């Protein structure tokens, strides 16, 4: 049974990286929504932030699960398992963040 430290480390690193990407995506969305009404813009931003938060939670769970899988099933080194899980979780969360922007704009009625 592996230690929970590598799984926790990969989950925390994934969430930190997704927060950084989330801030960049929010600034990008502000530029995209320039010129729309305030109520539509706030609705789009709110939907996007909720989707990004849910995606960050799912990506952290995925990173922790992949770390444990790599260590127990494939006998990977702890560092290798954490690095691969963080990269995979961040890519997954980044795709969800990008899709949240694409989905939130039509949902706001723009």
Secondary structure, 3 states (H helix, E strand, C coil): CCCCHHHHHHHHHHHHHHHHHHHHHHHHHHHHCCCCCHHHHHHHHHHHHHHHHHHHHHHHHHHHHHHHHHHHCCCCCHHHHHHHHHHHHHHHHHHHHHHHHHHHHHHCCC
